[in-house]
Amino acid sequence: MIHRELENVLRQKLDLKKVIVVYGARQVGKSSLLQMIFGGNPNTLWLNGEDSETRNLMENLSSQNLSLSFSAYKTLIIDEAQNVLNIGRCLKLIHDNMPDLQIIATGSSSFDLANKMNEPLTGRKLEYRLFPLSFAEMVAHHGLFEEKRLLNQRLIYGYYPDVVCNPENCRELLNNLASSYLYKDVLIWENLKKSDKIHKLLQAIALQVGAMVSYTELGNLCGLDNKTVEKYIALLEQAFIIFRLPSFSKNLRNELKFSKKIYFYDNGIRNAVIGNFSDVGLRNDVGALWENFAIAERIKRSNYQQNFSNHWFWRTKLQSEIDLIEETDGRLKSFEFKWNPKRKAVVPISFTQAYPETEFCVVSPENIEAFLL
């Protein structure tokens, strides 16, 4: 399985000779994607930031030894670049002295890599996000009919490439991923030897998918104070495991302004965290699973199509609610997610009066292709 959508974008950007940075969680296929583009090319140098020799080479670069290190190559690829000390300055030195060398760096944690790159590489880099496989990519792979047939499976096991390619081992693969491996960068960043607190926090978040979250409540469940909860959530978000959806508020006095929901980028990871791989028909959280799936896929779509949309949920103090608000170029769209297509959803009157130009759509398995393709 390959990431066709981002592959096409990257191929189009190579001639610009910018430093290309690809962010994404561990095991989403960053290296495999680059292998598809550059694999077998003798003019490409592959380095890994988790390797001590790579770190030693990059951290001791000078304008004098650049040519000796890289002149034989047209492309330089550095996986897990966040592990290299002062990686931004290193790449700036290479880029400024060897402008024809295409540099590509990948990272599984934006909190470290972005901080190291932002100032040194201002105006010199292009950044992209790679997610687990998407609904659109799987439709392109084996057709819409087959992918819709597999929706029940996707809600439970998600879209990590290894899981999709090895469905017979999906539970073992997901359990391994959902262990501390997936948030290894967070543990390193925080200098934590035990992951139990973070794992408990992820479990608490997983059980509240689709509901508004309280840092105080999460902290009480995990034995953490509010500030630590907020810090860990930010780090988990920057490790591409979860994402926050803020509340939308512009016109009404009783709109919730500072509330938030938290979703997982992948349903399989969410289910592994709570240890529940039961079939859809046996679950009482299928509505939350469908909502998580649809919103995460819409965000993938927005990123790959580069339409720069903003996303929120909407709710009032009287508990009128809309699952997703999307703004693109000043235009608003609103969506409700219903796993059962027979269940009706009506847009709240207070919302239509406050935002009369907003489109409204109910998204179910029957029309998911219109929402995601």
SULWODA-V466415 format. One record per pair of residues at least 12 apart in sequence whose C-alpha atoms are under 10 Angstrom apart, sorted by the first residue. I is the first residue (numbers start at 1). J is the second residue. D is the distance in whole Angstrom. If there is no record, write none. Layout:
I;J;D + I;J;D
This chain:
1;29;9 + 1;32;9 + 1;33;9 + 1;133;8 + 1;137;9 + 1;138;9 + 1;141;8 + 1;160;10 + 1;161;7 + 1;162;9 + 1;164;8 + 1;165;7 + 2;28;10 + 2;29;8 + 2;30;10 + 2;32;7 + 2;33;6 + 2;34;10 + 2;35;10 + 2;36;8 + 2;133;8 + 2;137;8 + 2;138;9 + 2;141;9 + 2;161;8 + 3;28;9 + 3;29;8 + 3;30;9 + 3;32;9 + 3;33;6 + 3;34;10 + 3;36;9 + 3;130;8 + 3;131;9 + 3;132;9 + 3;133;7 + 3;134;8 + 3;137;7 + 3;138;9 + 3;161;10 + 4;33;8 + 4;36;10 + 4;133;10 + 4;134;10 + 4;136;10 + 4;137;7 + 4;138;10 + 4;140;9 + 4;141;9 + 4;304;10 + 5;130;10 + 5;133;10 + 5;134;9 + 5;136;9 + 5;137;7 + 5;140;10 + 5;301;9 + 5;303;10 + 5;304;6 + 5;305;8 + 6;22;10 + 6;33;8 + 6;128;8 + 6;129;8 + 6;130;7 + 6;131;10 + 6;303;9 + 6;304;6 + 6;305;9 + 7;33;7 + 7;34;8 + 7;36;8 + 7;37;7 + 7;130;10 + 7;304;10 + 8;37;10 + 8;304;10 + 9;128;9 + 9;304;8 + 9;305;9 + 9;306;10 + 10;22;10 + 10;33;10 + 10;34;9 + 10;37;9 + 10;126;10 + 10;128;9 + 11;37;8 + 13;126;9 + 14;75;10 + 14;102;7 + 14;103;9 + 14;104;10 + 15;100;10 + 15;102;9 + 16;100;10 + 16;102;9 + 16;124;10 + 16;125;10 + 16;126;10 + 17;95;9 + 17;99;7 + 17;100;7 + 17;101;7 + 17;102;6 + 17;103;8 + 17;104;10 + 17;124;9 + 17;125;9 + 17;126;10 + 18;95;8 + 18;99;9 + 18;100;9 + 18;101;9 + 18;102;7 + 18;103;7 + 18;104;9 + 18;121;10 + 18;123;9 + 18;124;5 + 18;125;5 + 18;126;6 + 18;127;10 + 19;76;10 + 19;91;8 + 19;92;9 + 19;94;10 + 19;95;7 + 19;99;10 + 19;101;9 + 19;102;7 + 19;103;5 + 19;104;6 + 19;105;8 + 19;121;8 + 19;123;9 + 19;124;6 + 19;125;4 + 19;126;6 + 19;127;9 + 20;77;9 + 20;102;8 + 20;103;6 + 20;104;5 + 20;105;6 + 20;106;8 + 20;124;9 + 20;125;6 + 20;126;5 + 20;127;6 + 20;128;8 + 21;77;10 + 21;78;10 + 21;79;10 + 21;81;9 + 21;103;9 + 21;104;6 + 21;105;5 + 21;106;6 + 21;107;8 + 21;113;9 + 21;114;9 + 21;117;9 + 21;125;7 + 21;126;6 + 21;127;5 + 21;128;6 + 21;129;9 + 22;34;10 + 22;79;9 + 22;80;10 + 22;104;8 + 22;105;6 + 22;106;5 + 22;107;6 + 22;108;9 + 22;110;10 + 22;126;9 + 22;127;6 + 22;128;5 + 22;129;6 + 22;130;7 + 23;80;9 + 23;105;9 + 23;106;6 + 23;107;5 + 23;108;6 + 23;109;7 + 23;110;7 + 23;113;9 + 23;114;9 + 23;127;8 + 23;128;6 + 23;129;5 + 23;130;6 + 23;131;9 + 23;238;10 + 23;239;9 + 23;240;9 + 24;106;8 + 24;107;6 + 24;108;5 + 24;109;7 + 24;110;8 + 24;128;9 + 24;129;6 + 24;130;5 + 24;131;6 + 24;132;8 + 24;238;9 + 24;239;7 + 24;240;6 + 24;241;9 + 25;107;8 + 25;108;5 + 25;109;7 + 25;110;10 + 25;129;9 + 25;130;8 + 25;131;7 + 25;132;8 + 25;182;7 + 25;183;9 + 25;185;10 + 25;237;10 + 25;238;9 + 25;239;6 + 25;240;5 + 25;241;7 + 25;265;10 + 26;80;9 + 26;107;8 + 26;108;6 + 26;109;9 + 26;131;10 + 26;132;10 + 26;160;10 + 26;177;9 + 26;181;8 + 26;182;6 + 26;183;8 + 26;184;9 + 26;185;9 + 26;239;8 + 26;240;9 + 26;241;9 + 27;108;9 + 27;131;10 + 27;132;8 + 27;160;7 + 27;161;8 + 27;162;8 + 27;177;8 + 27;181;10 + 27;182;8 + 28;108;9 + 28;130;7 + 28;131;6 + 28;132;5 + 28;133;7 + 28;159;9 + 28;160;6 + 28;161;6 + 28;162;8 + 29;130;8 + 29;131;8 + 29;132;8 + 29;133;9 + 29;160;8 + 29;161;7 + 29;162;9 + 30;79;8 + 30;80;10 + 30;105;10 + 30;106;7 + 30;107;9 + 30;108;9 + 30;129;10 + 30;130;7 + 30;131;9 + 30;132;10 + 31;46;10 + 31;77;9 + 31;78;10 + 31;79;7 + 31;80;10 + 31;106;8 + 32;161;10 + 33;130;9 + 34;77;8 + 34;79;10 + 34;104;9 + 34;106;10 + 38;75;9 + 38;77;9 + 41;73;10 + 41;74;10 + 41;75;9 + 42;72;9 + 42;73;8 + 42;74;9 + 42;75;10 + 43;70;10 + 43;71;10 + 43;72;7 + 43;73;5 + 43;74;5 + 43;75;6 + 43;76;9 + 44;70;10 + 44;72;9 + 44;73;6 + 44;74;6 + 44;75;5 + 44;76;6 + 44;77;7 + 44;101;10 + 44;102;9 + 44;103;10 + 45;69;10 + 45;70;8 + 45;72;9 + 45;73;6 + 45;74;8 + 45;75;6 + 45;76;5 + 45;77;6 + 45;78;8 + 45;103;10 + 46;75;9 + 46;76;6 + 46;77;5 + 46;78;6 + 46;79;8 + 46;104;10 + 47;76;8 + 47;77;6 + 47;78;5 + 47;79;6 + 47;80;9 + 47;81;9 + 47;105;9 + 48;77;8 + 48;78;5 + 48;79;5 + 48;80;6 + 48;81;7 + 48;83;9 + 48;84;9 + 48;105;9 + 48;106;9 + 49;78;6 + 49;79;6 + 49;80;5 + 49;81;5 + 49;82;7 + 49;83;5 + 49;84;6 + 49;85;9 + 49;87;9 + 49;105;9 + 49;106;9 + 49;107;9 + 50;78;10 + 50;79;8 + 50;80;6 + 50;81;8 + 50;82;9 + 50;83;6 + 50;84;8 + 51;79;10 + 51;80;9 + 51;83;9 + 51;84;9 + 52;83;10 + 52;84;9 + 54;78;9 + 54;81;10 + 54;83;10 + 54;84;8 + 55;81;9 + 55;83;8 + 55;84;5 + 55;85;7 + 55;87;9 + 56;84;9 + 56;85;9 + 57;69;9 + 57;84;10 + 58;78;10 + 58;84;7 + 58;85;8 + 58;86;9 + 58;87;8 + 58;89;10 + 58;90;6 + 58;91;9 + 58;94;10 + 59;84;7 + 59;85;6 + 59;86;7 + 59;87;8 + 59;89;9 + 59;90;7 + 60;90;9 + 61;89;10 + 61;90;7 + 61;91;10 + 61;93;8 + 61;94;9 + 62;90;9 + 62;93;8 + 62;94;9 + 63;93;7 + 63;94;8 + 63;96;10 + 63;97;7 + 63;98;10 + 66;93;9 + 66;94;7 + 66;97;8 + 66;98;8 + 67;94;9 + 67;97;9 + 67;98;8 + 70;94;9 + 70;98;9 + 70;101;8 + 71;98;8 + 71;100;10 + 71;101;8 + 72;101;10 + 73;100;10 + 73;101;7 + 73;102;9 + 74;98;10 + 74;100;7 + 74;101;5 + 74;102;6 + 74;103;9 + 75;100;9 + 75;101;6 + 75;102;5 + 75;103;6 + 75;104;8 + 76;94;10 + 76;101;7 + 76;102;6 + 76;103;5 + 76;104;6 + 76;105;8 + 77;102;8 + 77;103;6 + 77;104;5 + 77;105;6 + 77;106;8 + 78;103;8 + 78;104;6 + 78;105;5 + 78;106;6 + 78;107;9 + 79;104;8 + 79;105;6 + 79;106;5 + 79;107;7 + 79;108;9 + 80;105;7 + 80;106;5 + 80;107;5 + 80;108;6 + 80;109;9 + 80;113;9 + 81;104;10 + 81;105;6 + 81;106;6 + 81;107;6 + 81;108;9 + 81;109;9 + 81;112;9 + 81;113;7 + 81;116;10 + 82;105;9 + 82;106;8 + 82;107;6 + 82;108;8 + 82;109;7 + 82;110;8 + 82;111;9 + 82;112;6 + 82;113;4 + 82;114;8 + 82;115;9 + 82;116;8 + 82;117;9 + 82;185;9 + 83;107;9 + 83;108;10 + 83;109;10 + 83;112;8 + 83;113;8 + 83;185;9 + 84;112;10 + 84;113;9 + 84;116;9 + 85;113;10 + 85;116;8 + 86;113;9 + 86;115;10 + 86;116;6 + 86;117;8 + 86;120;9 + 87;105;10 + 87;113;8 + 87;114;10 + 87;115;10 + 87;116;6 + 87;117;7 + 87;120;9 + 87;121;10 + 88;113;8 + 88;114;9 + 88;115;9 + 88;116;5 + 88;117;4 + 88;118;7 + 88;119;8 + 88;120;5 + 88;121;6 + 88;122;10 + 89;116;8 + 89;117;7 + 89;118;10 + 89;119;9 + 89;120;6 + 89;121;8 + 90;116;10 + 90;117;9 + 90;120;9 + 90;121;10 + 91;103;8 + 91;104;10 + 91;105;9 + 91;117;8 + 91;120;8 + 91;121;8 + 91;124;10 + 91;125;10 + 92;117;9 + 92;119;10 + 92;120;6 + 92;121;6 + 92;122;9 + 92;124;8 + 92;125;10 + 93;120;9 + 93;121;10 + 95;121;9 + 95;124;8 + 95;125;10 + 96;124;9 + 103;125;9 + 104;125;9 + 104;126;10 + 104;127;10 + 105;127;10 + 106;127;10 + 106;128;10 + 106;129;10 + 106;130;10 + 107;129;10 + 107;185;10 + 107;239;9 + 108;130;10 + 108;182;9 + 108;183;9 + 108;184;9 + 108;185;7 + 108;238;9 + 108;239;6 + 108;240;8 + 109;183;9 + 109;184;9 + 109;185;6 + 109;186;8 + 109;189;10 + 109;235;8 + 109;236;9 + 109;237;9 + 109;238;6 + 109;239;4 + 109;240;7 + 109;241;10 + 110;185;10 + 110;235;9 + 110;237;9 + 110;238;5 + 110;239;6 + 110;240;8 + 111;185;9 + 111;186;9 + 111;189;9 + 111;234;9 + 111;235;7 + 111;236;9 + 111;237;9 + 111;238;6 + 111;239;7 + 112;185;9 + 112;186;10 + 112;189;8 + 112;235;10 + 112;238;9 + 112;239;10 + 114;127;10 + 114;238;10 + 128;303;8 + 128;304;8 + 128;306;10 + 129;240;9 + 129;300;9 + 129;303;7 + 129;304;8 + 130;240;9 + 130;300;8 + 130;303;9 + 130;304;9 + 131;159;9 + 131;160;8 + 131;161;10 + 131;240;8 + 131;241;10 + 131;265;8 + 131;266;9 + 131;296;10 + 131;297;9 + 131;299;10 + 131;300;7 + 131;303;9 + 131;304;10 + 132;158;8 + 132;159;5 + 132;160;5 + 132;161;7 + 132;162;10 + 132;163;10 + 132;164;10 + 132;265;8 + 132;266;7 + 132;297;10 + 132;300;9 + 133;158;9 + 133;159;5 + 133;160;6 + 133;161;6 + 133;162;10 + 133;164;8 + 133;266;9 + 133;297;9 + 133;300;9 + 134;158;9 + 134;159;7 + 134;160;9 + 134;161;10 + 134;266;10 + 134;296;9 + 134;297;6 + 134;298;9 + 134;300;7 + 134;301;8 + 134;372;9 + 135;147;7 + 135;148;9 + 135;151;9 + 135;154;9 + 135;159;8 + 135;293;10 + 135;294;10 + 135;297;7 + 135;298;9 + 135;300;9 + 135;301;9 + 135;368;10 + 135;369;9 + 135;372;7 + 135;373;8 + 136;297;9 + 136;300;9 + 136;301;8 + 136;369;8 + 136;372;7 + 136;373;6 + 137;373;9 + 138;159;9 + 138;164;10 + 139;369;9 + 139;373;9 + 140;373;10 + 144;369;8 + 144;373;10 + 147;369;10 + 148;365;8 + 148;366;9 + 148;368;9 + 148;369;9 + 149;365;10 + 151;280;10 + 151;290;10 + 151;293;10 + 151;365;8 + 152;279;8 + 152;280;6 + 152;281;9 + 152;286;10 + 152;290;10 + 152;365;10 + 153;167;9 + 153;268;9 + 153;277;10 + 153;279;8 + 153;280;8 + 154;266;9 + 154;267;7 + 154;268;8 + 154;289;10 + 154;290;10 + 154;293;8 + 155;266;9 + 155;267;6 + 155;268;7 + 155;270;10 + 155;271;9 + 155;277;10 + 155;279;9 + 155;280;8 + 155;286;8 + 155;288;10 + 155;289;6 + 155;290;7 + 155;291;10 + 155;292;9 + 155;293;7 + 155;294;10 + 156;171;10 + 156;266;9 + 156;267;6 + 156;268;6 + 156;269;9 + 156;270;9 + 156;271;7 + 156;272;9 + 156;276;8 + 156;277;6 + 156;278;8 + 156;279;7 + 156;280;7 + 156;286;9 + 156;289;8 + 156;290;10 + 156;293;10 + 157;170;7 + 157;171;8 + 157;173;10 + 157;174;8 + 157;266;8 + 157;267;6 + 157;268;4 + 157;269;8 + 157;270;9 + 157;271;8 + 157;272;8 + 157;277;8 + 158;170;9 + 158;174;9 + 158;265;9 + 158;266;6 + 158;267;5 + 158;268;4 + 158;269;7 + 158;270;9 + 158;271;9 + 158;293;8 + 159;265;9 + 159;266;7 + 159;267;8 + 159;268;7 + 159;269;9 + 160;173;9 + 160;174;8 + 160;177;10 + 160;266;8 + 160;267;10 + 160;268;8 + 160;269;9 + 162;174;9 + 163;268;9 + 170;268;9 + 170;277;10 + 171;268;9 + 171;271;10 + 171;272;8 + 171;275;9 + 171;276;10 + 171;277;8 + 172;272;9 + 173;268;10 + 173;269;10 + 173;272;10 + 174;268;7 + 174;269;6 + 174;270;9 + 174;271;9 + 174;272;6 + 174;273;9 + 174;275;10 + 175;268;9 + 175;269;8 + 175;271;9 + 175;272;6 + 175;273;8 + 175;275;8 + 176;269;10 + 176;272;9 + 177;268;10 + 177;269;7 + 177;272;9 + 177;273;10 + 178;199;9 + 178;202;10 + 178;241;10 + 178;268;9 + 178;269;6 + 178;270;8 + 178;271;9 + 178;272;6 + 178;273;6 + 178;274;10 + 178;275;10 + 179;195;9 + 179;196;10 + 179;199;8 + 179;269;10 + 179;272;9 + 179;273;8 + 180;194;9 + 180;195;6 + 180;196;9 + 180;198;9 + 180;199;8 + 181;195;10 + 182;236;10 + 182;239;8 + 182;240;9 + 182;241;8 + 182;269;9 + 183;195;9 + 183;198;9 + 183;199;9 + 183;235;9 + 183;236;7 + 183;238;10 + 183;239;7 + 183;240;9 + 183;241;8 + 184;239;9 + 185;235;9 + 185;236;9 + 185;238;10 + 185;239;7 + 186;198;9 + 186;232;8 + 186;234;10 + 186;235;6 + 186;236;7 + 186;238;9 + 186;239;7 + 187;232;10 + 187;235;10 + 189;235;9 + 190;232;9 + 190;235;9 + 196;222;9 + 197;219;10 + 197;221;10 + 197;222;6 + 197;223;8 + 197;224;8 + 197;229;10 + 197;232;10 + 198;222;8 + 198;224;10 + 198;229;9 + 198;232;7 + 198;233;9 + 198;236;9 + 199;222;9 + 199;273;8 + 199;274;10 + 200;218;9 + 200;219;10 + 200;221;8 + 200;222;6 + 200;223;9 + 200;273;9 + 200;274;9 + 201;218;7 + 201;219;8 + 201;220;10 + 201;221;8 + 201;222;6 + 201;223;9 + 201;224;9 + 201;229;8 + 201;232;8 + 201;233;8 + 201;273;10 + 202;218;9 + 202;222;9 + 202;232;10 + 202;233;9 + 202;236;9 + 202;241;9 + 202;242;9 + 202;264;10 + 202;269;10 + 202;270;8 + 202;273;7 + 202;274;9 + 203;218;10 + 203;221;10 + 203;222;9 + 203;270;8 + 203;271;9 + 203;272;9 + 203;273;6 + 203;274;6 + 203;275;9 + 204;217;9 + 204;218;6 + 204;219;9 + 204;221;7 + 204;222;8 + 204;273;9 + 204;274;9 + 205;218;8 + 205;233;9 + 205;242;9 + 205;261;9 + 205;262;7 + 205;263;8 + 205;264;9 + 205;270;9 + 205;273;10 + 205;274;10 + 206;242;10 + 206;262;8 + 206;263;8 + 206;264;8 + 206;267;10 + 206;269;9 + 206;270;6 + 206;271;8 + 206;272;10 + 206;273;7 + 206;274;7 + 206;288;10 + 206;289;10 + 207;270;9 + 207;271;9 + 207;273;9 + 207;274;8 + 207;285;9 + 207;288;9 + 208;261;8 + 208;262;8 + 208;263;9 + 208;285;10 + 208;288;9 + 209;261;7 + 209;262;6 + 209;263;6 + 209;264;8 + 209;270;9 + 209;285;9 + 209;287;10 + 209;288;6 + 209;289;8 + 209;291;8 + 209;292;7 + 210;245;10 + 210;260;10 + 210;261;7 + 210;262;7 + 210;263;7 + 210;285;10 + 210;287;8 + 210;288;5 + 210;289;8 + 210;290;10 + 210;291;7 + 210;292;7 + 210;313;10 + 210;323;8 + 211;260;9 + 211;261;6 + 211;262;8 + 211;263;9 + 211;288;9 + 211;323;10 + 212;245;9 + 212;246;9 + 212;247;9 + 212;259;7 + 212;260;6 + 212;261;5 + 212;262;8 + 212;313;10 + 212;315;10 + 213;244;10 + 213;259;8 + 213;260;6 + 213;261;6 + 213;262;7 + 214;226;9 + 214;229;10 + 214;230;10 + 214;259;8 + 214;260;8 + 214;261;9 + 215;227;8 + 215;228;9 + 215;229;6 + 215;230;7 + 215;233;9 + 215;260;10 + 216;229;8 + 216;230;10 + 217;229;10 + 218;230;10 + 233;262;9 + 237;262;9 + 237;263;10 + 237;264;9 + 237;265;9 + 240;264;9 + 240;265;7 + 240;266;10 + 241;263;9 + 241;264;6 + 241;265;6 + 241;266;8 + 241;269;8 + 241;270;9 + 242;262;7 + 242;263;6 + 242;264;4 + 242;265;6 + 242;266;8 + 242;269;10 + 242;270;9 + 242;296;10 + 243;261;8 + 243;262;6 + 243;263;5 + 243;264;6 + 243;265;7 + 243;296;9 + 244;260;7 + 244;261;6 + 244;262;4 + 244;263;6 + 244;264;9 + 244;311;10 + 244;312;9 + 245;259;9 + 245;260;6 + 245;261;5 + 245;262;6 + 245;263;8 + 245;295;10 + 245;310;10 + 245;311;7 + 245;312;5 + 245;313;7 + 245;324;9 + 245;325;10 + 246;258;7 + 246;259;6 + 246;260;4 + 246;261;6 + 246;262;9 + 246;311;8 + 246;312;5 + 246;313;6 + 246;314;9 + 247;259;6 + 247;260;6 + 247;261;8 + 247;311;9 + 247;312;5 + 247;313;5 + 247;314;5 + 247;315;7 + 247;316;10 + 247;323;10 + 247;324;9 + 247;325;9 + 248;260;10 + 248;311;8 + 248;312;5 + 248;313;6 + 248;314;5 + 248;315;8 + 248;316;10 + 248;322;10 + 248;324;9 + 248;325;7 + 248;326;10 + 249;312;9 + 249;313;9 + 249;314;7 + 249;315;9 + 249;316;9 + 250;354;9 + 250;355;9 + 251;351;9 + 251;353;10 + 251;354;6 + 251;355;8 + 252;316;8 + 252;350;8 + 252;351;9 + 252;353;10 + 252;354;7 + 252;355;10 + 253;316;9 + 253;317;9 + 254;315;9 + 254;316;5 + 254;317;6 + 254;318;8 + 254;319;10 + 255;314;8 + 255;315;6 + 255;316;4 + 255;317;6 + 255;318;9 + 255;319;9 + 255;320;9 + 255;321;10 + 255;351;10 + 256;313;10 + 256;314;8 + 256;315;6 + 256;316;5 + 256;317;6 + 256;318;10 + 256;319;9 + 257;314;9 + 257;315;9 + 257;316;9 + 259;313;9 + 259;314;9 + 259;315;9 + 260;312;9 + 260;313;8 + 260;314;10 + 261;312;9 + 261;313;8 + 262;292;9 + 263;288;10 + 263;289;10 + 263;291;9 + 263;292;6 + 263;293;9 + 263;295;8 + 263;296;8 + 264;289;10 + 264;292;7 + 264;293;8 + 264;295;9 + 264;296;7 + 265;292;8 + 265;293;8 + 265;295;9 + 265;296;5 + 265;297;8 + 265;299;9 + 265;300;9 + 266;289;10 + 266;292;8 + 266;293;7 + 266;296;7 + 266;297;9 + 267;289;7 + 267;290;9 + 267;292;7 + 267;293;6 + 267;296;9 + 268;289;10 + 268;293;10 + 270;289;9 + 270;292;9 + 271;289;9 + 286;338;10 + 286;339;7 + 286;340;10 + 287;337;8 + 287;338;7 + 287;339;6 + 287;340;9 + 288;337;9 + 288;338;10 + 288;339;9 + 289;339;9 + 290;337;7 + 290;338;7 + 290;339;6 + 290;340;10 + 290;363;10 + 290;364;8 + 290;365;9 + 291;323;8 + 291;324;9 + 291;336;8 + 291;337;6 + 291;338;8 + 291;339;8 + 291;363;9 + 291;364;10 + 292;337;9 + 293;337;10 + 294;324;10 + 294;336;10 + 294;337;8 + 294;338;10 + 294;363;8 + 294;364;9 + 294;365;10 + 294;368;8 + 294;371;8 + 294;372;8 + 295;311;9 + 295;323;9 + 295;324;8 + 295;335;10 + 295;337;9 + 295;371;10 + 295;372;10 + 297;371;9 + 297;372;7 + 297;373;10 + 298;311;10 + 298;326;10 + 298;371;7 + 298;372;6 + 298;373;9 + 299;311;8 + 299;326;10 + 299;372;9 + 300;372;9 + 301;371;9 + 301;372;7 + 301;373;8 + 302;328;10 + 302;372;9 + 307;327;10 + 307;328;7 + 307;329;8 + 308;327;9 + 308;328;7 + 308;329;8 + 309;325;10 + 309;326;6 + 309;327;5 + 309;328;5 + 309;329;8 + 309;330;9 + 309;331;10 + 309;332;10 + 310;325;8 + 310;326;6 + 310;327;5 + 310;328;7 + 310;329;9 + 310;330;10 + 310;332;10 + 311;324;7 + 311;325;6 + 311;326;5 + 311;327;7 + 311;328;9 + 311;332;10 + 311;333;10 + 311;334;10 + 312;324;6 + 312;325;5 + 312;326;7 + 312;327;9 + 312;334;9 + 313;325;6 + 313;326;9 + 313;334;9 + 313;335;9 + 313;336;10 + 314;334;9 + 314;351;9 + 315;348;10 + 315;351;9 + 316;350;9 + 316;351;9 + 320;347;9 + 320;348;6 + 320;349;9 + 320;350;8 + 320;351;9 + 321;336;9 + 321;347;8 + 321;348;7 + 321;351;9 + 322;334;7 + 322;335;7 + 322;336;6 + 322;337;9 + 322;345;10 + 322;346;9 + 322;347;7 + 322;348;8 + 322;351;9 + 322;360;10 + 323;335;6 + 323;336;5 + 323;337;7 + 323;362;10 + 324;336;7 + 324;337;9 + 324;360;10 + 325;358;9 + 325;359;10 + 325;360;9 + 326;358;10 + 326;359;10 + 327;358;10 + 331;357;8 + 331;358;7 + 331;359;9 + 332;355;8 + 332;356;10 + 332;357;8 + 332;358;5 + 332;359;7 + 332;360;9 + 333;355;10 + 333;357;9 + 333;358;5 + 333;359;5 + 333;360;6 + 333;361;8 + 334;347;9 + 334;351;10 + 334;358;7 + 334;359;6 + 334;360;5 + 334;361;6 + 334;362;9 + 335;347;9 + 335;359;8 + 335;360;6 + 335;361;5 + 335;362;6 + 335;363;7 + 335;371;9 + 336;360;8 + 336;361;6 + 336;362;5 + 336;363;6 + 336;364;9 + 337;361;9 + 337;362;6 + 337;363;5 + 337;364;6 + 337;365;9 + 337;368;10 + 338;362;7 + 338;363;6 + 338;364;5 + 338;365;8 + 338;366;10 + 339;363;8 + 339;364;5 + 339;365;6 + 339;366;9 + 340;363;10 + 340;364;7 + 340;365;8 + 340;366;9 + 341;362;9 + 341;363;8 + 341;364;5 + 341;365;7 + 341;366;7 + 341;367;9 + 342;364;9 + 343;362;10 + 343;364;9 + 344;362;8 + 345;361;9 + 345;362;7 + 345;363;10 + 346;360;9 + 346;361;9 + 346;362;9 + 347;359;10 + 347;360;7 + 347;361;9 + 347;362;9
